[in-house]
Amino acid sequence: MKTPNTGYRVGAGAQTGAIYDEGLRQHMLRVYNYMGLGLVVTGLIAFMVSSTPALYVPIFSSPLKWVVMLAPLAFVLLFSFKMQTMSASSAQAMFWAFCAVMGLSLASVFLVFTGTSIARTFFIAATMFGATSLYGYTTRRDLTQFSSFLIMGLIGVVIASVVNIFLGSTALQFAISVIGIAVFIGLTAWDTQTIKEQYAENFDAESRQKLAVFGAFSLYLNFVNIFQLLLNFTGERE
């Protein structure tokens, strides 16, 4: 008498698990799609600006360059403070605006480094990011235990980068690049695991959309920073 009931429960559990796995797969795919499209927007704008003297000369030959360089930081802070109260549509609009502003900021990369070295560095960064994100998604190890170390490392990299703007030290820049790459690789794994664990099947469409945008935002930041820091090693200047 117990066998049919037990079999039914196992079947229902397997079905529920399959539904959850499919929902999670779709959610992660949505996150990576947002991130990928964001990188496309950034790359197109960066290339367009760097190829148009009428655009990059007024920006990078005047104090306006500081506005362009610091604008992405303003978006990061705004995302952090408004995350809980922002609607999904507002979050999405702000994400695209952030990617566009980041494109303006990264236009200088195309002015300083050769196209071949940029493409090579992008491929290396994509490989590193993909492998690390896959690890974060598949590992059973709780990466939260490294969160404090990663956050402290991130704060240290930011402070050192600001200080080095005024010092212009090559040795300090080398140290920032090495430590920064390690920190953002760790953050990629941790953020991927966090995005996976935050997903819940009973989220409504608004919540899932919002969660996907913020997840894409986190991974986008990690990838862009890995790419920029790697350029210090693999980039060839014009």
N, C-alpha and C positions, 0 to 999 in steps of 0.2 A: 504493500500500500504506500510505502514511503518513496519507493523508487520513482514513480511518475512525478511526484511533487519536486523531488530533488532535481530530477532532470529538467523540469520546467524552470526552476530557479536558476540553474546554471545557464540554460539557454537565454533566459531573460537578461541575466547579468552580462553574458557575452554580447548580446544585442545592444544593451546599453553602453557597454564599453566600446563597441564598434562605432556607435553614434557619436560618442564623446571624441574618439580618436579622429573621426572625419571632421568634426567641428573644429578641433584643435588644428588639424592640418590646414583647413581653410583659413583659419585665423592667422596662422603663421605665414601662409602664402600671401595673405592680404598685407601683413606687416612688411614682408620683403618686397612686394610690389610697390608699396608706397615709397619705401626707401630707394628702390631702383629708379623709379620715376623721378624722385627728388634729385638723385645724382645726375640724371639726364638733364633736368632743368638747370642745375648748377653748371654742368659742363658746357651746355649750349650757350648760356649767358656769358660765362667766363671766356669762351672762345670768341664769341661775337664782339665783346668789349675789347679784348686784346687785339682783335683784327681791325679795329676801327679807331684810328688816331683821333678822330673828332670826339670820341668818347673817353679813351683812356688818358689822353694828354691832360684835359681839364681836371680829371680825378686824381691822377697820381703825381701831378706836378704842382699840387696846391694842398693846403691844409685839409681839403675835402677827403684826402686819402685816409685821414684818421677817423673820420666819420664812417667811411666804408669799412675800415678794418674793425672798428668797435661795434658797428651795428649788429653783427651776428651775436655778440655777447648780450646785447640788450634783448634780443629775441629769446635767448636761452633763459635769462632771468624772468622774462615775462611768462614763458611757458611754465617755469617752475612755480611761480606764485599764483598763476591763474588755472593751473591744471585741474583742480577739483571743481571749479565753478564754470569752466568753459564748456560750451556746447560742442557737439561733434563737428558741426559745420564750421564753427569758428576756429576750432583746432585745425581742421583741414586747410582752411584759408590761410591761417597763420603759418602752417607748415610750408605751403607753396611759396608764400612771401619770404619766409626764412631761406628757402633753397635759392630763391632769386637773389636775395641780398648776399648770400654766401658766394654766388656766382660772380657778383661784382668784386667781392673781396679776393677771390681766387684768380681773377683775371691777371693779377701780377705774376702768377706762376707761369703763365704762357709767355709773359714778357721776359722772364728771367731764364727759364729753362728751355731746352730744345724739345721739340715735339716728340722725338724718338724716346728721350729719357722720361718724359711725362707718361707716355704710353707704357713703357717698361715698368715704371714705378707703380702705375695704376694696376697692372696685371699682378705684380708682386703683392701689393696691398690687398687686392681682391682675393688672392689665394690664401693669404694669412687670415684675412677676415672670415672667409668661408669655412676654413678648417676649424677656426676657433669657435665660430658660431655653431657649427655642427657639434663640436664637443659640448658646448653649453647646453645644447638641446638634448643630447643623448645621454650625458653622464648622469649617474645616480648619486654622485657626490654632491653634498650641499655646499655650493659656492658662497653662500652668505658669510661663512666664516672668514672669507678674504675681503669682505666689503669694506671694513674699517681701514685695512691696509691700502686698498685701492683708492679710496676716497682721500686719504691722507696723501698718497702719491700724486693724485690729480691736483690737489691744492698746491702741493709743492712745485709741480711742473708749471702751473699757472703763474705762481708768484715768481719763480725763477725766470720764466719767459718775459714777464713784464720788466723785471730788473735788467735782463739782458738787452732789452730795447735800448737802454741808456748806456750800458757797459760795452756792448758789442764784442763780447768775449767769444772767441772761437771754441775754446776749451769748454766753457760753460754751455755753449750751444750743443756741442757734441754730447755732453752729459745729459742735457735736457732731452735730446733726441732719443738716446738709448733708453733712459728711464721712461720717457713718455710712451715709446712704442710698447714697452713691457706693460705699462699701466693700462693703455687702451686695449691691448690684446686681452688682458684680464677682465676689463670692463665689458668687452664684447661677449665673453663667455658668461659672465654674471648676468648681464642684461638679457641675453637670450634665455637663460634659465628662468629669470624673473618674469619675462613676457609669457613664457610657457605656463608657469605656475599661476599667473594672475588670471588666465583664461578660465571661465566658468560657463558651462553649457547653458545655464539659465539666464545669462545676460541678455538684455534686450538689444535690438539692433543699434540703438543710439550708443549704448555702453560699449558694444563690440567695436563699433566704428571708432569711437574715441580712444579706446585702448589700443587699437591698431595704429592709429596716428602717432600716439605718444611712444609706442614701441618702435615705430619706424624712425621717429625723431632721435631716440637714444642710439639706435644702431647706426643711423646716418652720421651722427656726431663722432662716434667711435671710428668709423671708416675714414671720414675726412681727415681726422687727426692722425691716424696711422699713415695715410697717404702723404700728408704734408711733412710729417717727421721723417718718413723714409726718403723723401726728396733730398734731404740733407746728406744722404749717403749715396744714392743712386742717380740723383739729378745731375745733368750736365748743363752748365750755363751757356747761354748764347754768346 
